[in-house]
Structure formats: C-alpha cells, structure tokens
C-alpha cells in the first residue's frame, strides 16, 4: 500500500504569526497564519486529548524550540 505525502513550504515574514486558541469545553487549536494560508493543528476528537496527541504536541514544541534557537544563533552571526 502506497502512502501519499504532501509537502508545503511557508515563508515567515511580516504577515506570519501563530496563536493557540483555548476553550473551556474542547481541546485547543494551534493556528499558524502565513499570509493567505492558515494551518491548524488540533486533536482528532474535539473533546478528547489522547496520549498520542500529547506526544505530537511535545514533539512540535521541541521542534519549535530548536527552530527558535537556530534562528537566534543565525541572527546573532549577522550582527
């Protein structure tokens, strides 16, 4: 069985931002806005957060922290 993979690149800049929408009665939604594009991350079941969801969120947070650190190092070299 083959698996279809889709890859998209979004460039950061003045029109790029991220936010986390939290609610009292459902799971959170992480939204990335990149100009005309919007990418949202949320658990598959709106009123449930599974161990798999937590694992993905932790992996995403680690990757975002590594991205930030790499950007900060690169930015410091430019000064």
Residue pairs with C-beta under 8 A, 6 or more apart in sequence:
8 37
10 16
10 32
10 34
10 35
10 37
10 39
11 34
11 35
12 34
13 35
15 33
15 34
15 35
16 32
16 33
16 34
16 35
17 32
17 33
18 30
18 31
18 32
18 33
19 30
19 31
19 33
20 28
20 29
20 30
20 31
21 28
21 29
21 30
21 31
22 28
25 47
26 46
26 47
27 42
27 43
27 45
27 46
27 47
27 48
27 49
27 53
28 42
29 40
29 41
29 42
30 40
30 41
30 42
30 60
31 38
31 39
31 40
31 41
32 38
32 39
32 40
41 56
41 60
43 49
43 50
43 53
44 53
